[in-house]
Structures are given as structure tokens and as C-alpha cells.
Amino acid sequence: MNPYRPVLRHPTLRLVALALLLVGAHNASLYPYQSLIAIERIGLSKPAFSALLVLASAVAVTSSVLFGIMGDHTGARRRIALITALSSTLGVTLMLVWPSTLSLILCQGILLPLAWSLYGQLFALARLASAAEGRTRDAILGAIRAPMSLAFLTMLLFWTFAFAAGIDVMAVYISGGLASLGLSALVFFGWPRDRRAPLHDAGPRISLKDTFRAISSLHIIVRLCLIGALCSAGSIYFVLVSLVFEASPIRGPSDVALYVGLVAGWEVPAMLFLARFSHLLPRSTMIALGALIYTTHLIALPYLSDSPWLWLMPVFGGIGGAVLLLLPIPYYQDLLQGRPGTAAAMLALQKLVTDVLTAAIFAFGTAIGGFETVAILGTLVAIAGALGLYLVDHNSWFPARLAPAPAQG
């Protein structure tokens, strides 16, 4: 099966794929350089920058959950998506026109985190658009998610050469602004009209009480924590890679860029290949296997940093990373049937769990050992999460999904 065929055939899926391409360009333009700009250019202290990150995380999680629930409750997904896309455009414009501490706080601490929720909303829209596709939905998700990774990699390479040519780092707001402006235009002109287009949620709206009861139920929370644990391997990798290479006598910044680029490069074909056989195994089994594959490159990173064998590890990182990036999305959508917006918001809650675990693992690992200890602890936590997810999804006493969302009278 060609995973791009249903995407090219359906105008809404084409919209989502193009939007995710722009999201990748936007993220690669802004997020890798936010600490450099905040501290070196704007003059924020390191403690103040840490506080800014905490604010951004709180806003991102809160807005993603609330917007996701509101989308399921009201059906006004286009309006919500337009607000979030315009938030990004406004934040980047502030930094271009008036780069200052206040603009940075508004942009990086509030407006861009608000815009982050658009990522989940795009997958909610894709779920609605592919409702009749059945088992091919995973293939469709792979086809629309791969452009985001490709754009992220391409933009990183562009800015690597651009900075080498002497372009100022503040110019990242130009490419980020163009991407966010394109997203706003896509949503405004292309997103299906709420309730008035052929594509919308069927049936009555879902009550807020039922939605909050759903996401706070024990079997949802347990699975959320387990997926957050196994996905922490990816966050620990991003924390360790530059530190490990800096400590190596034969590695340097160029090796960091090459290694990260190779991992991202392998993710793109892996996502498309994964779509061809993901239906053969339960998603929880696939996610658990993906975590096990990913930990191969995580634990090898500090031990093989001085060895030529290191350059085989991005294959494992790309394949495992593709699974961890892609499959939790349809897993949550099946877990929360009839609530695509709420399911997408689970990604933000998962990220919160992952960030907390990553901070704890890094702090404890560096306190009792070195980078190798951090990699070992991260691997053990990820394997425990993978094993736990497999076990809870293969026991009848811990049901894997909710009943379909109840209709309101």
C-alpha cells in the first residue's frame, strides 16, 4: 500500500501534511536557539531562563489539554486552531519588531507554548478525516508526520550553513515567522468550517464532565505514565548527546550535528516503512518494541562515543524514534474513542511526565555517577515503561480502552 495515496486524495489530509511540514520548519528555526538568544542576546540570567522554561511548559500543557477538551465539547476546532496559529505569528513578530525581555517572555513563555497545541489539533483533524480508512490510518499518520521530520532536518542544515556564512542568529525569527504566517493562512483558508463542512464531528457534543472523568480514570493515567516513561529515553538522549561528545577527546560540535542529523534522517524512511506493517501487532507491543530498539542507541552513546561503531547507532535511534514519535498518537485516539481533541491533548500530558522523569534521572544519575550512569538509568526506566505498557494491555482486568464517548441527550 502506498501511504501517500489517501493523503494526496483527501484535501484535508493534504492540508495536515503541509501544515506539519511548516510546523517542522517553525520548530527547527526557533527552539534549538532559544537559550542562546535569551541568555546571550536578550541578557536573561540562567535562573530567569529556567523560570521561563517552566512558564512555557505550564502554558503548553494547560492550553493543549483545555483546547483539546474544548474542541471535543464545542466542535469549534477551526476557531481554536486559528487562535493558536496566530499566537505563533504574533509572538515571532514581537521578537522581530521589538526584541526585548518583555517580548521574549511573551513570545517564548506564552504565545509559542499556546501555538504548540496546534500539533495535537492537526492530528485530531487527521483522525476525523481518515475515520473511514480503518487499518490504513497508521500509514496515513506516517505519511503526514514524515514531512515534519524532513523539514526539521532540512531547516537545521540550512541554519548550520547560514551561521557559518555569518548570518546573525536573530534571523531565525524570519524563517520561523514565515512558517507561522503560512500556518495561519493554511488554517484560515483550508481548515474545514466548523459544523458547516462535510468534515466535522458527527453527533452531539461531548460533555466536559464526561471528558474530565475519562482522562482522570486510572487505566488512562497508568498508560499515560508508562508511555511517558518509555519516551523519556528520547529526552535523555537530547540532554546527553552534546555533553557526551564535548567530553570526548575526539568529538566536537560538528559530530553532534552529524549524529543528531543522522538520527532524524533515519526517522523519515522508518515512519513510512513502519506504516506498512504496524497493523500486524497491537500498538502497545509495537511501542514497547520501539522503546527497546531506541534504548540500544541511548545506552551505547557514552560507551561508544570514541569508537567508529558509534555511527551505526543512529539507525537504531531513527527506527526506535519513529515508533515513539508516531504510534502513541493513534494509541491515545483508540484509547479515547470519539474524543480526538482530548486524545491529542494527551501528548502534552505525556511530555510533562517525560520532562519530570528526565530531570530526575539526570539529577540522580550525575549525583551518583557520570553520563554512563544517566544512560543506564534512562534505559532501565524506558524498558520498565515498555514492559509495563505491554503487560497492562495484555491483561483483561485492566481494560485497554474506554467505551465510545457518550452522546448527550
matplotlib code that plots the C-alpha trace (Angstrom):
import matplotlib.pyplot as plt

x = [0.0, 1.3, 0.8, 0.7, -2.2, -5.0, -3.2, -3.0, -6.6, -8.1, -7.8, -7.9, -5.1, -3.1, -3.7, -2.5, 0.7, 1.6, 0.8, 3.1, 5.8, 5.6, 5.5, 8.8, 10.4, 9.0, 10.3, 13.7, 14.1, 13.2, 13.6, 17.3, 18.4, 16.1, 18.6, 21.4, 19.1, 17.6, 20.9, 23.4, 21.3, 18.5, 20.6, 18.4, 20.1, 20.3, 17.9, 15.5, 15.7, 14.9, 11.9, 10.9, 11.1, 8.9, 6.3, 6.4, 5.9, 2.9, 1.3, 1.8, 0.3, -2.6, -3.5, -3.2, -5.5, -8.0, -8.1, -8.3, -11.3, -13.0, -12.6, -14.4, -17.0, -17.9, -16.7, -15.1, -11.8, -11.1, -11.5, -9.2, -6.6, -6.7, -6.2, -3.1, -1.6, -2.0, -0.4, 2.8, 2.7, 2.2, 5.0, 7.6, 6.5, 7.1, 10.7, 11.4, 10.0, 10.9, 13.4, 13.4, 12.9, 9.2, 8.9, 10.9, 8.7, 5.5, 6.9, 8.7, 6.8, 3.2, 2.5, 4.7, 3.6, 0.0, 0.8, 2.3, -1.2, -1.8, 0.4, -2.2, -5.1, -3.7, -3.7, -7.2, -8.3, -6.4, -8.3, -11.6, -10.6, -9.4, -12.3, -13.3, -9.8, -9.7, -6.4, -4.6, -4.9, -1.4, 0.0, -1.7, -0.2, 3.2, 2.8, 1.7, 4.2, 7.3, 7.3, 7.7, 10.9, 12.1, 11.5, 13.1, 16.3, 16.4, 16.0, 18.7, 21.1, 20.2, 20.9, 24.1, 25.5, 23.8, 25.5, 28.8, 28.3, 28.0, 24.2, 23.0, 21.2, 18.2, 17.4, 15.8, 12.8, 12.4, 12.1, 10.1, 7.8, 7.3, 6.4, 3.9, 2.4, 2.0, 0.3, -2.1, -3.0, -3.4, -5.8, -7.8, -8.3, -8.0, -9.3, -12.9, -15.5, -16.9, -20.2, -20.8, -18.5, -18.7, -15.9, -17.0, -17.7, -20.8, -23.4, -23.9, -21.0, -19.3, -19.9, -17.0, -17.8, -17.5, -14.3, -12.6, -13.8, -12.3, -8.8, -8.6, -9.6, -6.9, -6.3, -5.8, -3.4, -1.4, -0.9, 0.0, 2.7, 4.1, 4.3, 5.9, 8.4, 9.4, 9.5, 11.9, 14.7, 14.3, 14.6, 17.6, 19.3, 18.9, 20.3, 23.3, 24.4, 26.2, 27.6, 29.0, 30.6, 32.0, 33.7, 35.1, 38.7, 38.0, 34.4, 33.2, 30.2, 30.2, 29.9, 26.8, 25.2, 26.0, 24.8, 21.5, 21.0, 21.6, 19.1, 16.5, 17.3, 16.6, 13.3, 11.7, 12.0, 11.4, 8.0, 7.0, 8.2, 6.6, 3.2, 3.3, 3.3, 2.2, -1.2, 0.3, 0.9, -1.0, 0.1, 1.2, 3.5, 4.9, 5.5, 7.3, 9.5, 10.3, 11.4, 13.7, 15.2, 15.7, 17.5, 20.2, 21.4, 20.9, 23.0, 25.6, 26.1, 28.5, 30.2, 30.9, 31.5, 35.2, 34.5, 33.7, 30.9, 29.1, 28.0, 25.8, 23.7, 21.7, 20.0, 18.6, 17.8, 15.9, 13.9, 13.0, 12.4, 10.0, 7.9, 7.9, 7.0, 4.3, 2.4, 1.4, -0.9, -3.2, -2.8, -4.4, -7.0, -8.1, -7.9, -10.2, -12.6, -14.8, -12.6, -9.9, -9.1, -8.7, -6.6, -4.3, -4.0, -2.6, 0.6, 1.1, 0.5, 2.8, 5.5, 5.1, 5.6, 8.6, 10.2, 9.8, 11.3, 14.2, 15.1, 15.0, 17.1, 19.7, 20.0, 20.2, 22.5, 25.0, 24.9, 25.9, 28.0, 28.6, 26.9, 27.1, 25.0, 22.4, 22.2, 21.8, 19.1, 17.3, 17.4, 16.1, 13.2, 12.3, 12.4, 10.3, 7.7, 7.7, 7.3, 4.6, 2.6, 2.8, 1.6, -1.4, -2.6, -2.5, -4.5, -8.3, -8.5, -7.1, -9.2, -7.3, -9.9, -12.9, -16.4, -17.2, -17.8, -21.4, -23.9, -25.7, -29.4]
y = [0.0, 3.5, 5.5, 8.8, 7.8, 8.5, 11.7, 13.0, 12.0, 13.8, 17.7, 17.8, 15.2, 17.2, 20.3, 18.5, 17.2, 20.6, 22.2, 19.7, 20.5, 24.1, 23.1, 21.3, 24.4, 26.6, 24.4, 23.9, 27.7, 28.7, 26.1, 25.0, 28.6, 29.9, 29.5, 31.3, 34.2, 34.5, 34.5, 35.9, 38.4, 39.5, 39.2, 36.9, 35.3, 31.5, 31.2, 33.6, 31.4, 28.3, 30.1, 31.0, 27.3, 26.3, 29.0, 27.8, 24.1, 25.1, 27.1, 24.4, 21.6, 23.7, 25.1, 21.8, 20.0, 22.8, 23.4, 19.7, 19.2, 22.4, 21.1, 17.9, 19.7, 22.5, 21.2, 24.6, 23.1, 25.6, 28.6, 27.1, 26.2, 29.7, 31.3, 29.0, 29.6, 33.4, 33.2, 32.0, 34.7, 37.4, 36.1, 35.9, 39.4, 40.8, 39.4, 40.7, 44.2, 44.8, 42.3, 42.8, 40.9, 41.5, 40.4, 37.2, 36.4, 36.9, 35.0, 32.0, 31.9, 32.3, 32.7, 29.9, 27.4, 28.3, 27.6, 24.2, 22.8, 23.1, 20.0, 17.9, 19.6, 18.7, 15.0, 15.3, 16.7, 13.9, 11.3, 12.8, 13.0, 9.3, 7.9, 5.6, 4.4, 1.6, -0.2, 2.2, 5.1, 4.3, 4.5, 7.9, 9.2, 8.1, 9.8, 13.1, 13.0, 12.3, 15.8, 17.4, 15.4, 16.1, 19.9, 19.9, 18.2, 20.5, 23.7, 22.6, 22.0, 25.4, 27.3, 25.4, 26.7, 30.1, 30.7, 29.6, 32.3, 34.9, 35.4, 36.7, 34.3, 36.7, 35.9, 32.6, 34.6, 35.4, 31.8, 31.0, 33.9, 32.9, 29.4, 30.6, 33.0, 30.2, 28.1, 30.9, 31.2, 27.4, 27.3, 30.3, 29.3, 25.5, 24.2, 22.8, 25.2, 24.2, 22.3, 23.6, 21.5, 17.8, 17.1, 17.7, 15.6, 13.6, 13.6, 15.7, 17.4, 15.5, 16.9, 18.4, 16.2, 13.0, 14.2, 15.0, 11.7, 9.9, 11.4, 11.0, 7.4, 5.0, 3.0, 6.1, 7.7, 4.4, 4.1, 7.8, 7.4, 4.3, 5.9, 9.0, 6.7, 4.8, 8.1, 9.6, 7.8, 10.4, 13.3, 11.9, 11.4, 15.1, 16.0, 13.7, 13.9, 17.2, 16.6, 13.2, 14.5, 17.5, 15.2, 13.0, 13.8, 13.1, 14.5, 18.1, 20.2, 19.1, 15.5, 16.4, 18.0, 15.0, 12.4, 14.3, 14.8, 11.1, 10.0, 12.5, 11.3, 7.7, 8.6, 9.7, 6.3, 4.4, 6.2, 5.2, 1.7, 1.3, 2.2, -1.0, -3.5, -1.7, -3.3, -6.8, -6.3, -4.5, -0.8, -1.3, -4.2, -2.0, 0.9, -1.4, -2.8, 0.7, 1.7, -1.4, -0.6, 3.1, 2.3, 0.5, 3.8, 5.6, 3.2, 3.0, 6.7, 7.2, 3.9, 4.1, 7.9, 7.3, 4.3, 4.2, 1.8, 4.9, 5.7, 2.6, 3.7, 6.4, 3.5, 2.2, 5.7, 6.6, 3.3, 3.4, 7.1, 6.8, 4.4, 6.6, 9.7, 8.1, 5.3, 7.0, 9.3, 6.6, 4.7, 7.6, 8.1, 4.4, 4.7, 7.7, 6.8, 9.7, 12.3, 13.2, 16.5, 15.1, 12.3, 14.8, 16.7, 13.6, 14.2, 17.3, 15.4, 12.7, 15.3, 16.6, 13.1, 12.7, 16.0, 15.3, 11.8, 13.2, 15.8, 13.3, 10.7, 13.2, 14.7, 11.3, 9.8, 12.6, 12.7, 9.0, 8.6, 10.1, 10.2, 6.4, 6.1, 8.5, 6.4, 3.2, 4.7, 6.1, 2.7, 0.9, 3.4, 3.2, -0.7, -0.7, 1.6, -0.6, -3.8, -2.2, -1.0, -4.4, -6.1, -3.8, -4.0, -7.8, -8.3, -8.4, -7.0, -3.7, -2.8, -1.1, 1.4, 3.4, 2.8, 5.2, 8.8, 9.0, 11.1, 13.9, 14.0]
z = [0.0, -0.9, 2.3, 0.3, -1.9, 0.6, 1.7, -1.9, -2.5, 0.5, 0.7, 4.5, 4.8, 2.3, 4.5, 7.6, 5.9, 4.6, 8.0, 9.7, 7.2, 8.3, 11.9, 11.4, 9.8, 12.5, 15.4, 13.8, 13.3, 16.9, 19.5, 19.1, 19.5, 22.2, 25.1, 23.1, 22.1, 25.6, 27.5, 25.1, 23.1, 25.4, 28.5, 30.6, 33.5, 33.6, 36.6, 34.8, 31.6, 33.7, 35.1, 31.5, 30.5, 33.5, 32.4, 28.9, 29.9, 32.2, 29.4, 26.8, 28.9, 30.2, 26.8, 25.0, 27.4, 27.5, 23.8, 23.1, 25.5, 24.2, 20.6, 21.6, 23.6, 21.1, 17.8, 17.1, 16.0, 13.2, 15.5, 18.1, 15.5, 14.1, 17.6, 18.2, 14.8, 15.1, 18.6, 17.0, 14.3, 16.9, 19.2, 16.4, 15.1, 18.6, 18.6, 15.1, 15.7, 19.3, 20.7, 24.4, 27.7, 27.7, 24.1, 24.8, 27.8, 25.8, 22.8, 24.3, 27.6, 26.5, 22.7, 21.3, 24.0, 23.1, 19.5, 20.4, 20.9, 17.2, 16.7, 18.6, 16.9, 13.5, 14.4, 15.8, 12.4, 10.6, 12.7, 11.7, 8.0, 8.0, 10.0, 7.1, 6.4, 9.0, 9.3, 6.9, 9.5, 10.8, 7.3, 6.8, 10.1, 9.0, 5.6, 7.2, 10.1, 8.0, 6.3, 9.7, 10.4, 6.9, 7.3, 10.7, 9.4, 6.3, 8.3, 10.8, 7.9, 6.3, 9.5, 10.1, 6.8, 7.2, 10.6, 9.1, 6.4, 9.1, 9.3, 12.7, 14.9, 15.3, 11.6, 12.8, 13.6, 9.9, 8.8, 12.0, 11.2, 7.6, 8.7, 11.3, 8.8, 6.4, 9.1, 9.9, 6.2, 5.8, 8.8, 7.7, 4.1, 4.2, 7.6, 7.2, 8.5, 11.9, 11.6, 8.1, 6.1, 5.2, 7.6, 11.2, 14.3, 14.0, 16.7, 19.9, 21.7, 24.5, 28.0, 29.9, 32.9, 30.9, 29.3, 32.6, 34.1, 31.1, 31.3, 35.1, 35.1, 36.5, 33.4, 31.3, 33.9, 34.2, 30.5, 30.1, 32.8, 31.2, 27.7, 29.3, 31.0, 27.8, 25.8, 28.4, 26.6, 23.8, 26.1, 27.9, 24.5, 23.7, 27.1, 26.8, 23.2, 23.3, 26.8, 25.9, 22.7, 24.4, 27.0, 24.3, 23.2, 19.5, 19.1, 18.7, 17.8, 14.2, 15.4, 17.5, 14.4, 12.3, 14.8, 15.5, 11.8, 11.1, 13.7, 12.3, 8.8, 9.6, 11.2, 7.9, 6.0, 9.2, 9.6, 6.1, 6.4, 9.8, 8.3, 6.1, 8.9, 12.1, 11.8, 12.3, 16.0, 18.8, 19.1, 22.7, 21.5, 18.7, 21.1, 23.6, 20.8, 19.6, 23.1, 23.3, 19.9, 20.9, 24.2, 22.1, 20.8, 24.1, 26.3, 23.5, 23.3, 26.2, 25.8, 22.0, 21.8, 20.9, 18.7, 14.9, 15.9, 17.2, 13.6, 13.4, 16.4, 14.5, 12.6, 15.9, 17.1, 13.9, 13.8, 17.5, 17.4, 14.5, 16.6, 19.7, 17.7, 15.6, 17.4, 20.7, 18.7, 17.3, 20.6, 22.5, 19.8, 20.1, 23.9, 23.9, 21.2, 19.9, 21.6, 19.0, 20.6, 24.1, 22.7, 21.0, 24.3, 26.0, 24.1, 26.2, 29.4, 28.2, 27.6, 31.1, 32.6, 30.3, 31.3, 35.0, 34.7, 32.5, 35.1, 37.9, 36.0, 35.0, 38.5, 40.2, 37.6, 37.7, 41.5, 41.8, 38.7, 35.2, 31.8, 31.6, 34.8, 33.3, 30.2, 32.2, 34.4, 31.4, 29.6, 32.7, 33.1, 29.4, 29.5, 32.6, 30.9, 27.8, 29.8, 31.9, 28.8, 27.3, 30.5, 31.2, 27.6, 27.7, 30.9, 30.8, 34.3, 33.1, 30.0, 27.2, 26.1, 27.2, 25.8, 22.9, 24.0, 25.3, 23.5, 25.3, 25.3]

ax = plt.figure().add_subplot(projection="3d")
ax.plot(x, y, z, "-o")
ax.set_aspect("equal")
plt.show()
